[in-house]
Amino acid sequence: MIAKQDTVSRSRSCGILGAIGNTPLVKMERLFASVPMEFYAKLEFFNPGGSAKDRPATAMIEAALKTGKLHKGDTVVESSSGNMGIGLAQACRYYGLEFICVVDPHAQKQNLAIIRAHGGKIMMVEEAEDGDFLSARLSAVNRLVKQNRSYYWPNQYANLNNPRSHYKGTIREIDREMNGELDVLFVATSSTGTARGCRDFLREKNRHTKIVAVDAEGSILFGGKRGERKIPGLGAGVVSDLARGQQFDTVERVTDTDCVRGCRKIARLEAVLVGGSSGGIVEAVDRRRSELKGKTCAAIFHDSGQRYLDTVFNDEWVKSELGVKNPETL
Ligand SMILES: Cc1ncc(COP(=O)(O)O)c(C=O)c1O
């Protein structure tokens, strides 16, 4: 369980980091128009770095500065498929820290350009390890930290400030707006920081809310079978310390093509561009529609579709990478 706090805390961070949080919760009226239910989306791309990861990134850096693990001028190293890298690059630049981001070839080029623009350095891992890039990225981080004893690794996959940031922010904001009256919350998973923080808050407040963890086909979280995944951000090829033993009311698995279909549906019906994991959530909700009649549901949309213009929203990519013959029909 994470420490208690009873009021909605506005971030105490300074400057641009003070603008993290209090993102809009938007009622989507058209996505599931044929189902008598309410569906709200927490639009995390309104955070200044463009994703939910601004919250744990800033929380981890501020905690390390506060406890003396980090000092101005030090170097931070982290493995990230993009969003955490951007959040950390932003926080490191703000606090005068160097940043090295370990990424793999699946990272979106645009994300890497943003990290560089924030002064971060990119280290590209070219080969997968045991069939998975996350293992390879983590090995590279370990090597760097061993070789350079002054480097600091926040380790989003074990750091409790990751779920704590969602406990203190994301879910508290949703709960306040919904007056504690939420039946089902859909959350995409990778480190499980978001889902853990939300679950801990809701259980502590004795809310009746059921949590559906939306994971990727091919992710080995929750006993899943390892397989190829092309959509960044969703799922994991390693069960991290943070994810080990975590349980949610339901786990729903989605394919890469489900993610694309969901993203295009939201764009078409709601005029909102969201990233791949949010598209996956929409398909997961759709699958469970018969159980959701009369319910009030919410979902956390981690990032924006603007970062997926060359993939999810590109018909050629969808054809060649996902083998979909007629992407325009999705
Ligand atoms: C786009 C996107 N969706 C979902 C997630 C999953 O969040 P968490 O790591 O908190 O489980 C991530 C994490 O990187 C992400 O980038």
The ligand as a MOL file (V3000), in Angstrom:
LIG
                    3D

  0  0  0     0  0            999 V3000
M  V30 BEGIN CTAB
M  V30 COUNTS 16 16 0 0 0
M  V30 BEGIN ATOM
M  V30 1 C 1.6970 4.6810 -24.3470 0
M  V30 2 C 1.7840 3.8910 -23.0790 0
M  V30 3 N 0.6990 3.2450 -22.6490 0
M  V30 4 C 0.7280 2.5010 -21.5240 0
M  V30 5 C 1.8750 2.3640 -20.7650 0
M  V30 6 C 1.8550 1.5090 -19.5400 0
M  V30 7 O 2.0830 2.2240 -18.3460 0
M  V30 8 P 2.7950 1.5750 -17.0940 0
M  V30 9 O 4.2660 1.4680 -17.4060 0
M  V30 10 O 2.5250 2.5030 -15.9720 0
M  V30 11 O 2.2230 0.2090 -16.8870 0
M  V30 12 C 3.0150 3.0410 -21.1860 0
M  V30 13 C 4.2730 2.9190 -20.4620 0
M  V30 14 O 5.3320 3.1710 -20.9520 0
M  V30 15 C 2.9760 3.8350 -22.3700 0
M  V30 16 O 4.0540 4.5050 -22.8110 0
M  V30 END ATOM
M  V30 BEGIN BOND
M  V30 1 1 1 2
M  V30 2 1 2 3
M  V30 3 2 2 15
M  V30 4 2 3 4
M  V30 5 1 4 5
M  V30 6 1 5 6
M  V30 7 2 5 12
M  V30 8 1 6 7
M  V30 9 1 7 8
M  V30 10 2 8 9
M  V30 11 1 8 10
M  V30 12 1 8 11
M  V30 13 1 12 13
M  V30 14 1 12 15
M  V30 15 2 13 14
M  V30 16 1 15 16
M  V30 END BOND
M  V30 END CTAB
M  END
